[in-house]
Amino acid sequence: MSSQRVSGHAAWRAIVRAGPALALIMCSAAAAEPAKFTFGAITAPAQGDAVAHGRYAAGCLAGAVPLPETGPGWQAMRLSRNRYWGHSAMIAFIERLARNGPSVG
């Protein structure tokens, strides 16, 4: 998948041109259902490479993998919150730390 960078001026021009229609769409979507319900209903990460978008409180992680419920030396908590997803490198680190931690002390 190729990505193109759009200059700030070009992006603003596109937004200004689409302004009235974009505002109408955004207002009608906002009136229909708050975003917290729309995005809160999603229970699995988007497919693809692991890429973080935004911040912890206002973002998402595409291509996340789940932390297993239990493993040698650890247990995931509060599974009902659906916050046990992470970057594959982080999940591998947690599993390695739990496995090697007791020998280190």
Secondary structure by P-SEA (a helix, b strand, c coil): cbbbbbcaaaaaaaaaaaaaaaaaaaaaaaaaccaaaaaaaccccccccccccccccccccccccccccccccccccccccccccccaaaaaaaaaaaacccccc
